[in-house]
Amino acid sequence: MGRKRLLGDVVNGARRAVTHRKMGKTLLLRREAVPILRALFEPNKAMRRPKGIKTKKSVKKRFKLTARGKVLRSRAGRRHLNQGKSAKRRRSLRAGATLGPTDVYRITQNLPFDH
């Protein structure tokens, strides 16, 4: 147990110890896993994104994420019947508003590439 395992030592018939050159750690791996480990540590390997992650387009059109992580939304009540509203009220509806903390999590989950 106390002896140092070298590259290629067989342990329990199905596993072997591999020493990674850069990390200097001894890893116990199955024989099939060694090519996978080698592929992970090779330089200039581009990792692919998971297939199912997509931006929810309806959320993208309605909300904007700031650099600090706040979520901006537009104010309701500016679509029609504006002649009955005062100029001050129409001006205040022009400005955007930040979303409350309860909804921020749901919006950021639907915008995976924006944060």
C-alpha positions in Angstrom: 0.0 0.0 0.0 2.8 2.4 0.8 4.8 2.0 -2.4 4.4 4.6 -5.1 2.4 3.4 -8.1 4.0 4.0 -11.5 2.3 4.5 -14.9 0.7 1.2 -16.0 0.6 -0.6 -12.6 -2.5 -2.8 -12.5 -4.7 -2.5 -9.4 -7.5 -5.0 -8.8 -7.2 -6.2 -12.4 -9.5 -3.5 -13.9 -7.9 -0.2 -12.8 -4.5 1.4 -13.2 -2.8 4.4 -11.7 -1.9 7.3 -14.0 0.4 10.1 -13.0 -0.4 13.4 -14.8 2.8 15.2 -15.7 1.6 18.8 -15.1 -0.5 18.2 -12.0 1.8 15.6 -10.4 -1.1 13.7 -9.0 -1.7 10.0 -9.1 -5.2 9.1 -10.4 -6.9 5.7 -10.3 -8.7 5.2 -13.6 -10.3 2.5 -15.6 -8.4 1.5 -18.7 -11.1 2.9 -21.0 -11.0 6.3 -19.3 -7.3 7.1 -20.1 -8.1 8.4 -23.7 -10.8 10.6 -22.3 -8.4 12.0 -19.7 -5.8 12.6 -22.4 -8.4 14.5 -24.5 -9.3 16.7 -21.6 -5.8 17.8 -20.9 -4.7 18.3 -24.5 -4.2 22.0 -25.4 -6.3 23.8 -28.0 -9.3 21.5 -27.7 -12.6 23.3 -28.1 -15.3 22.1 -25.8 -18.8 21.9 -27.3 -21.8 23.5 -25.7 -24.6 21.2 -24.5 -27.2 20.7 -27.2 -30.4 21.7 -25.4 -29.5 25.2 -24.1 -31.4 27.8 -26.0 -32.4 31.5 -25.3 -36.1 32.0 -24.7 -36.8 34.6 -27.4 -39.9 36.0 -25.7 -37.9 36.9 -22.6 -35.1 38.3 -24.8 -37.5 40.8 -26.4 -39.0 42.0 -23.1 -36.0 42.2 -20.7 -32.4 43.4 -20.8 -29.5 42.3 -18.5 -27.1 45.0 -17.4 -23.4 44.4 -16.8 -23.9 44.3 -13.1 -26.6 41.6 -13.4 -29.7 43.7 -12.9 -32.7 43.0 -15.1 -34.4 46.0 -16.9 -38.0 46.0 -18.1 -40.2 48.5 -19.8 -43.2 50.0 -18.0 -46.8 49.0 -18.8 -49.4 51.5 -20.0 -47.8 53.2 -23.0 -49.4 51.3 -25.8 -52.6 53.2 -26.4 -55.1 55.7 -24.9 -52.2 58.1 -24.3 -54.1 61.2 -25.0 -56.0 60.8 -21.8 -52.8 60.7 -19.7 -50.9 63.7 -18.6 -47.6 64.6 -20.2 -45.8 64.1 -16.9 -47.3 60.6 -16.6 -46.3 59.7 -20.2 -42.7 61.0 -19.5 -42.4 58.8 -16.4 -43.7 55.8 -18.4 -40.8 56.3 -20.9 -38.2 55.4 -18.3 -37.4 51.7 -17.7 -37.6 49.9 -14.4 -35.6 47.2 -12.7 -37.1 43.9 -11.9 -37.6 42.7 -8.3 -35.4 40.1 -6.8 -38.1 37.3 -7.0 -38.3 37.4 -10.7 -34.6 37.9 -11.5 -33.7 34.2 -11.1 -36.4 33.1 -13.6 -35.4 35.6 -16.2 -31.7 34.9 -16.0 -32.4 31.1 -16.4 -34.2 31.9 -19.7 -31.2 34.0 -20.9 -28.3 31.6 -20.6 -25.8 33.4 -22.9 -26.4 36.9 -21.5 -24.8 36.7 -18.1 
